């Protein structure tokens, strides 16, 4: 057995939480090592957030080229060169990876390329990518194991070798007809991008609407946008069987709630039905680290696991699966190591789906408010009422805000429209500061910016109900 190497800090996974813990602890003078089996910097700069938005931007450029006449620009026939799309994305990824490597080197942290498995509390064996084995123990251990695309247990699906988002972002060819399983964030973003590149696209969603967690009016608007771009959407369909091989020919049999079957034939299959944590097969039980019923690492609100001296962060800890949440997980852990008492409780977490137009939300939507019995006043404005959207010629969608029925407190904000995430950031700032909606309503925003639309939106907030005399 190799000699046991001792470190003060050991980080498993170099994703958003893990890399920042590594850099922070190393810069503070602690002997720190991070083990990464594949993606330097984690999924975000390699196969998820940044690459997907890079490819989506190429698809938007294609859309602009096809709609140039609407802007007074004449052009010839438009086609997509997927090799150039791929090379553009790869160059960005290479730059990002190098930035990470430089940072690991500058902080003095040791980056170990290999796969770790616990053999005892706070002790792992690392099978090195280049061959060999190292055994490492540490005073403190931080887990940032991440997650991966889930693969549903559907007859014939695994044998069809479908794409996940990873393979879809590495396409060097234009698929003829892509069948997308799943109408959530990943499926919708990639479905629209592939359609804009020129593929025929069919989306199959088992639920009654796209974007299942969103209000019905949002889901309808997304469906209308997709229909206008000739993306076929099949709702309330459960996939029963898959035949063929993705990249050549596939056949999907789906069934609706009435038992009626539909057969869809295409050339490629993309699975986007959720994610599963990378917590199996790495010996967590040997380290005294327990999992919950869904397979995520059990943590308290300080992100401490059931094993003393071990924290878990990001997707593997069951945190909302966003890079910005993983970064905040790091901040919670970092600050608590310095004597603070930060928790993950009651975090105000925004999100954005980068379809076109984009969907941005922070706080409650109507569905959640109604489910929780929270009374609210609703203001809603079409994007045709936002001067920025009018100037850009992109007026699809709308914005809406929920205001507490008894006070002027902002409960939530949703935007489906161009630059909607920028409007959301202003609202989130007000919510964090506990400001009433009237502060935004009466603000002087620059014209014509997206934020200015808040003034017009909030002018329509219904008045509070008059209190009846006792």
Buried (B, 14 or more C-beta within 10 A) or exposed (E): EEEEBEBBBBBBBBBBBBBBBBBBBBBBEBBBBBBBBBBBBBBBBBBBBBBBBBBBBBBBBBBBBBEBEEEEEEEEEBEBEBEEBBEBBBEBBEEBBEEBEEBBEEBEBBBBBBBBBBBBBBBBBBEBEEEEEBBBBBEBBBBBBBBBBBBBEBEBBEEBBBBBBBBBBBBEEBBEBBBBBBBBBBBBBBBBBBBBBBBBBBBBBBBEBBBEBBBEBBBEBBBEBBEEBEBBBBBBBBBEBBBBBBBEBBBBBBBBEEEEEEEBEBBBBBBBBBBBBBBEEBBBEBBBBEBEEEBBBBBEEBBBBBBEEBBBBBBBBBBBBBBBBBBBBBBBBBEBBEEEEBEBEEEEBBBBBBBBBBBBBBBBBBBBBEEEEBEBBBBBBBBEBBBBBEEBEBBBBBBBBBBBBEEBBBBBBBBBBBBBBBBBBBBBEBBEEEBBBEEBBEBEBEEBBBBBBBBBBBEBBEEEEEEEEE
